[in-house]
């Protein structure tokens, strides 16, 4: 695929149009292999934007209500992404939870109905994310809170680059467009930048200890997402959009939990 939607700033616009509710020109809403490399940057932007409503009720540490602030951040992320990744996580939970063969599991994932596994996955994910982020916000300044949100939103999306290296599942239009499109260089660069950024942010927040914990948050997020990807690809015969959504939510959640744990073990 060539043209503005696949390369340069057009690739970023296509990624914004595909993965967020942010307004972009209709001509830029053309998904293709090049769109995936912009996901980490999209995640960083989403993290910053999602943090804005929280600042109305929380000003750092215990100044305000960190629990409400965390709920506003997670809710805003869902709104900014149209709930796309949460929907994918729910569908994957229903498909894998069914215990059916790949073809039947994929058919279940395509249904509009929400099953018990999806409900459990959604409720559990949102509860853990809000609780973990609340603990992180209560322990830091406003700037540190925004950095933490950005770290977690980026981590989940870097994980998608790794997931996309696997073949697409049968019948997946999104998978055909982006799975396997990211080069090893793109994946390695995105991972290195995420790790370096996390270490630098953690270093600024809490010295060497913070640098280690924040970098560990990225590594563990990628590791957990890789396990989800491997299991889903094994069960479904490949990856699809629902797998990507589950990978985003898994990476985000694990990164938040690690950051919350760093305060508990201070």
C-alpha positions as CSV (number, residue, x, y, z in Angstrom):
1,X,0.0,0.0,0.0
2,X,1.3,3.4,-0.9
3,X,0.1,7.0,-0.4
4,X,-0.3,9.4,2.5
5,X,-2.3,6.9,4.6
6,X,0.5,4.5,4.7
7,X,3.6,6.6,5.3
8,X,4.7,9.9,6.9
9,X,2.2,11.9,8.9
10,X,-0.6,10.3,7.0
11,X,0.2,7.0,8.8
12,X,-0.4,8.8,12.1
13,X,-3.6,10.3,10.9
14,X,-4.8,6.9,9.8
15,X,-3.9,5.4,13.2
16,X,-5.8,8.2,15.0
17,X,-8.8,7.6,12.7
18,X,-8.7,3.9,13.2
19,X,-8.0,3.6,16.9
20,X,-9.5,6.8,18.4
21,X,-12.5,9.1,18.2
22,X,-10.2,12.1,17.4
23,X,-11.3,13.8,14.2
24,X,-9.2,13.3,11.1
25,X,-9.9,13.8,7.4
26,X,-11.9,11.1,5.9
27,X,-9.2,10.6,3.2
28,X,-6.8,9.6,6.0
29,X,-9.0,6.8,7.4
30,X,-7.3,4.2,5.3
31,X,-5.9,1.3,7.4
32,X,-2.9,-0.5,6.1
33,X,0.4,-2.2,7.2
34,X,2.0,1.2,7.9
35,X,-0.7,2.2,10.4
36,X,0.4,-0.1,13.2
37,X,3.8,1.5,13.8
38,X,2.1,4.6,15.1
39,X,0.2,2.8,17.9
40,X,2.7,3.6,20.6
41,X,2.5,7.3,19.7
42,X,-1.3,7.1,19.7
43,X,-1.1,5.5,23.1
44,X,1.1,8.4,24.4
45,X,-1.4,11.0,23.1
46,X,-4.3,9.1,24.6
47,X,-2.6,8.9,28.0
48,X,-2.1,12.7,28.1
49,X,-5.7,13.4,26.9
50,X,-7.2,10.9,29.3
51,X,-5.4,12.5,32.2
52,X,-7.0,16.0,31.7
53,X,-10.4,15.3,33.3
54,X,-8.7,13.8,36.3
55,X,-7.0,17.1,37.1
56,X,-10.4,18.6,37.8
57,X,-10.8,16.4,40.9
58,X,-7.2,15.6,41.9
59,X,-4.1,17.8,42.1
60,X,-1.5,15.2,43.2
61,X,-1.2,12.8,46.2
62,X,-4.1,13.1,48.5
63,X,-5.1,16.5,47.2
64,X,-8.6,15.7,45.9
65,X,-9.9,12.2,45.2
66,X,-7.4,9.9,43.5
67,X,-10.0,7.1,43.2
68,X,-12.4,9.3,41.2
69,X,-9.5,10.7,39.2
70,X,-8.5,7.1,38.3
71,X,-12.0,6.3,37.3
72,X,-12.2,9.4,35.1
73,X,-8.9,8.4,33.4
74,X,-10.0,4.9,32.6
75,X,-13.4,6.0,31.5
76,X,-12.0,8.7,29.3
77,X,-9.6,6.1,27.7
78,X,-12.6,4.0,26.9
79,X,-14.5,6.9,25.4
80,X,-11.5,8.1,23.3
81,X,-11.1,4.6,21.8
82,X,-14.8,3.9,21.4
83,X,-14.3,1.0,23.8
84,X,-12.5,-0.8,21.0
85,X,-9.9,-2.6,23.0
86,X,-12.3,-3.5,25.9
87,X,-14.7,-4.9,23.3
88,X,-11.9,-7.0,21.9
89,X,-10.9,-8.3,25.3
90,X,-14.5,-9.2,26.0
91,X,-14.9,-11.0,22.7
92,X,-11.7,-13.0,23.1
93,X,-12.7,-14.0,26.7
94,X,-16.0,-15.4,25.3
95,X,-14.2,-17.2,22.4
96,X,-11.5,-18.8,24.5
97,X,-13.7,-19.4,27.4
98,X,-16.1,-21.4,25.3
99,X,-13.5,-24.2,25.0
100,X,-14.6,-24.7,21.4
101,X,-12.3,-25.4,18.3
102,X,-10.9,-22.4,16.5
103,X,-13.6,-22.0,13.9
104,X,-16.4,-22.2,16.5
105,X,-14.5,-19.9,18.9
106,X,-14.1,-17.3,16.2
107,X,-17.8,-17.5,15.3
108,X,-18.6,-16.9,19.0
109,X,-16.3,-13.9,19.0
110,X,-18.1,-12.4,16.0
111,X,-21.5,-12.5,17.7
112,X,-23.0,-9.3,19.1
113,X,-24.1,-11.0,22.3
114,X,-22.0,-10.6,25.5
115,X,-21.4,-13.8,27.4
116,X,-20.5,-14.5,31.0
117,X,-16.7,-14.7,30.3
118,X,-16.8,-11.3,28.6
119,X,-18.6,-9.8,31.6
120,X,-16.1,-11.2,34.0
121,X,-13.2,-10.1,31.9
122,X,-14.5,-6.5,31.5
123,X,-15.5,-6.1,35.2
124,X,-12.2,-7.6,36.4
125,X,-10.1,-5.5,34.0
126,X,-11.8,-2.2,34.8
127,X,-11.7,-2.8,38.6
128,X,-8.0,-3.7,38.6
129,X,-7.1,-0.7,36.4
130,X,-9.0,1.8,38.5
131,X,-7.8,0.4,41.8
132,X,-4.1,0.2,40.6
133,X,-4.2,3.7,39.1
134,X,-5.8,5.1,42.2
135,X,-2.9,3.8,44.3
136,X,-0.4,5.3,41.8
137,X,-2.1,8.7,41.8
138,X,-2.4,8.8,45.6
139,X,1.4,8.3,45.9
140,X,2.6,10.9,43.4
141,X,2.4,14.4,42.0
142,X,0.1,15.4,39.2
143,X,3.0,15.3,36.7
144,X,4.0,11.8,38.0
145,X,0.4,10.6,37.6
146,X,0.3,11.8,33.9
147,X,3.6,10.1,33.2
148,X,2.3,6.9,34.8
149,X,-0.8,6.9,32.6
150,X,1.3,7.6,29.5
151,X,3.6,4.7,30.3
152,X,0.8,2.2,30.7
153,X,-1.1,3.3,27.5
154,X,2.2,3.1,25.5
155,X,3.1,-0.3,27.0
156,X,-0.1,-1.9,25.9
157,X,0.3,-0.7,22.3
158,X,3.9,-1.6,22.0
159,X,2.7,-5.1,22.9
160,X,0.4,-5.1,19.9
161,X,3.4,-4.6,17.6
162,X,4.8,-7.9,18.9
163,X,1.4,-9.6,18.6
164,X,1.1,-8.5,15.0
165,X,4.2,-10.5,14.1
166,X,2.0,-13.6,14.2
167,X,-0.1,-14.8,11.3
168,X,-3.7,-13.6,11.0
169,X,-6.6,-15.8,12.1
170,X,-9.0,-17.1,9.5
171,X,-11.5,-14.5,8.4
172,X,-9.8,-11.5,10.1
173,X,-9.8,-8.4,7.8
174,X,-7.9,-6.4,10.4
175,X,-5.4,-9.2,10.9
176,X,-4.8,-9.4,7.1
177,X,-4.1,-5.7,7.0
178,X,-1.7,-5.4,9.9
179,X,-0.6,-8.8,11.3
180,X,3.0,-9.5,10.3
181,X,3.4,-6.0,8.9
182,X,5.6,-4.6,11.6
183,X,9.3,-5.3,10.9
184,X,11.6,-6.6,13.7
185,X,13.4,-3.2,13.5
186,X,10.1,-1.4,14.3
187,X,9.3,-3.7,17.2
188,X,12.8,-3.5,18.6
189,X,12.9,0.3,18.3
190,X,9.5,0.8,19.9
191,X,10.4,-1.5,22.7
192,X,13.7,0.2,23.3
193,X,12.2,3.6,23.3
194,X,9.4,2.5,25.7
195,X,12.0,1.0,28.1
196,X,14.3,4.0,27.9
197,X,11.4,6.4,28.5
198,X,10.1,4.4,31.4
199,X,13.5,4.2,33.0
200,X,14.0,7.9,32.6
201,X,10.6,8.8,34.0
202,X,11.0,6.4,36.9
203,X,14.5,7.9,37.6
204,X,13.0,11.4,37.7
205,X,10.2,10.2,40.0
206,X,12.1,8.0,42.5
207,X,15.8,7.8,41.6
208,X,17.4,4.5,40.6
209,X,14.7,2.5,42.3
210,X,12.0,4.2,40.3
211,X,13.9,3.7,37.1
212,X,14.0,-0.1,37.7
213,X,10.4,-0.4,38.7
214,X,9.1,1.6,35.8
215,X,11.2,-0.3,33.3
216,X,10.0,-3.5,34.9
217,X,6.5,-2.3,34.4
218,X,7.1,-2.2,30.6
219,X,8.9,-5.6,30.6
220,X,6.2,-7.4,32.6
221,X,3.4,-5.7,30.6
222,X,5.0,-7.0,27.3
223,X,5.6,-10.4,28.9
224,X,2.0,-10.8,30.0
225,X,0.7,-9.6,26.7
226,X,3.0,-12.1,24.9
227,X,1.5,-14.9,26.9
228,X,-2.0,-13.8,26.0
229,X,-1.0,-13.5,22.3
230,X,0.6,-17.0,22.3
231,X,-2.4,-18.7,23.9
232,X,-4.9,-16.9,21.6
233,X,-2.9,-17.6,18.5
234,X,-2.6,-21.3,19.4
235,X,-6.3,-21.6,20.1
236,X,-7.5,-19.5,17.1
237,X,-4.9,-20.3,14.5
238,X,-3.6,-16.7,14.5
239,X,-4.4,-13.2,15.7
240,X,-7.2,-10.7,14.9
241,X,-8.5,-7.4,16.1
242,X,-10.0,-8.9,19.2
243,X,-6.6,-10.4,20.2
244,X,-5.0,-6.9,19.7
245,X,-7.7,-5.4,21.9
246,X,-7.0,-8.0,24.6
247,X,-3.3,-7.4,24.3
248,X,-3.7,-3.6,24.8
249,X,-5.8,-4.1,27.9
250,X,-3.5,-6.8,29.3
251,X,-0.4,-4.6,28.8
252,X,-2.1,-1.6,30.3
253,X,-3.4,-3.5,33.3
254,X,-0.1,-5.2,34.2
255,X,1.9,-2.0,33.8
256,X,-0.5,-0.3,36.2
257,X,-0.3,-3.1,38.8
258,X,3.5,-3.0,38.7
259,X,3.5,0.7,39.3
260,X,1.1,0.3,42.2
261,X,3.2,-2.5,43.6
262,X,6.3,-0.2,43.5
263,X,4.7,2.1,46.1
264,X,3.7,-0.9,48.3
265,X,7.3,-2.1,48.4
266,X,8.8,1.3,48.9
